[in-house]
Amino acid sequence: MIGLVLAAGAGRRLRPYTDTLPKALVPVDGDTTILDLTLGNFAEIGLTEVAIVVGYRKEAVYARKAALEAKYGLTLTLIDNDKAEEWNNAYSLWCARDAIRHTVILANGDTVHPVSVEKTLLAARGDGKKIILALDTVKHLADEEMKVIADPAQGVRRITKLMDPATATGEYIGVTLIEGEAADALADALKATFERDPDLYYEDGYQELVHRGFTIDVAPIGDVKWVEIDNHDDLTKGREIACQY
């Protein structure tokens, strides 16, 4: 098993920080970045290898690669997304299709979360589960969240931002455990997704899998402090949370 981080996005709503940095390298606790927190989580659960999909301002990640490897005891492989500033992240995850064959814990490069999330996903493995989404079933939901409807017996039925929050089981927080045996099916679903519309999310690829009869499971993370950092208000919340880990 390896770690996988999607860190190719531009994060335009976080300017001026992202004028020169990808969103994953925005500081949230002193010099500690979102990427630092994720790599620290991966190291704590015993992973030794991490793949990072890079694109926008990728030179900043390349410049820090050796220092991050030394700090966290990890071997980092950087995967270039050549369309990071043109297409959405369904394509970005597809770029990492070979890495997924190793079984991965995937983390979005803008999700500030504690290591308990990774531990919850690891504890949920087994019983034939191939893809497990970390799900917040506690948070009060609004329009912007990536909402999920899940059935106890059938797993995910719907995943999209475009649903009535009152109908959702919870919010997908941007962290997934993907078993290697799901790699080919997921890659094919992602390819179909971005070929249909390059602006679609990788979660739309998950929905494509569900439409094809593939079971995607969920693991509730409990009452955990986390945030997806899209804008400056989110960044303020992220800094309040990050210093508590």
C-alpha positions, 0 to 999 in steps of 0.5 A, a space after each residue: 500500500 502507498 499514499 496518493 495525493 492529488 496536488 495539481 490544482 491551481 486553487 485560484 480562490 486562495 490567491 495571493 498564496 497560490 500565485 506562486 504555490 499549488 494549493 497543497 503547499 499553502 501553510 496552515 500551521 507555521 511553515 507546515 503545509 496541507 501536504 505536510 499534514 497529509 504526508 505526516 498522516 501517511 508516515 504515521 500509519 506506516 506507509 513508506 511510499 507516496 505518489 503525488 500528482 502535480 501540475 499547477 506550480 509543480 516546480 514548487 513541489 519538485 523543489 521540496 521533494 528531497 526535504 519532504 522525503 527526509 522529514 517524513 521518511 518517505 519515498 515520493 514519486 511525482 506524477 505530472 498532470 499535463 492538463 492541470 490548468 485546463 481539466 478537472 480532477 477526474 483526469 488528475 486521478 486517471 494520471 495516477 492509474 498505475 500507482 493505484 495498482 499498489 493499493 492506495 490511500 488517496 487524499 485530496 491535496 486540499 483536505 486538512 484532516 487528522 490521522 484518525 481518518 486513515 486509521 478508520 479506512 484501514 479498519 474498514 478493509 476486508 469483506 471484499 471491499 474494493 473502494 472505501 470513502 471516508 464519510 462525515 455523517 455528523 456535519 450539517 451540509 449545505 450546497 457546496 459539499 460533495 454529498 453522498 447517499 449510501 445504503 447499508 447493504 449496497 454502498 454508495 448510490 449517489 455522490 454529487 454536490 448537486 443534491 438536496 443536503 437533507 437527502 444525503 447520508 453525509 459528506 465525502 471528505 476527500 480521502 479514499 482507500 482504493 484496493 489495487 484490484 479496483 484500479 482497472 475498473 476505476 481507470 476506465 470509469 475515470 476515462 469515460 468521465 473526463 472524455 464526456 466532460 473534462 470539467 468533471 470531478 473524480 467523484 463523477 468517476 465514482 458515480 460512473 462505477 456505481 452506474 456500472 454495478 460496482 460497489 463503493 463502500 463508506 466508512 463514517 469518520 465520527 465527530 472529527 475536525 477537518 476542512 476542505 480548503 477552497 477559499 480564505 474562510 476555509 483557510 482560517 478554519 484549517 489553521 484553527 484545526 491544524 494546530 490541534 493535531 
